[in-house]
Amino acid sequence: MAISAVAAPGVSALLDRLAARVAPLAGFAHEPLITRTRHRAAVAEASAALDSFRHLPDGEVALRAEELRRAAQAIGRITGAIRVEDVLNEIFARFCLGK
């Protein structure tokens, strides 16, 4: 393609061509792109743990807490920002167990 930075001929054609090349990626515009295999595995593990959490009965507090711990641990491997103890402390602070 011939393009001039001075007179700008061909810029519209270039933009049209670029838009056509990028159009197939438009479906991913609102989804994060996870490029590292390790991160994809951690996100999949967190997703599975949260799915398990949602399907456990409300009365299974210990099992539900374990699934949240697994999810937090998986995400924490990516971000390093989530401590499992913080999550469990928050969960168990709301329940009266063993009394």
PEJOLIN-V911449 format. One record per pair of residues at least 4 apart in sequence whose C-alpha atoms are under 6 Angstrom apart, sorted by the first residue. I is the first residue (numbers start at 1). GAP is how many residues later the second one is. Records with the same first field share a line. If there is no record, write none. Layout:
# PEJOLIN-V911449
I = GAP ; GAP
This chain:
# PEJOLIN-V911449
3 = 6 ; 7
4 = 4 ; 5
19 = 4
42 = 32
46 = 25 ; 28
49 = 18 ; 22
53 = 11 ; 14
61 = 4
69 = 4 ; 15
72 = 4
76 = 4 ; 5 ; 6
85 = 4
88 = 4
89 = 4
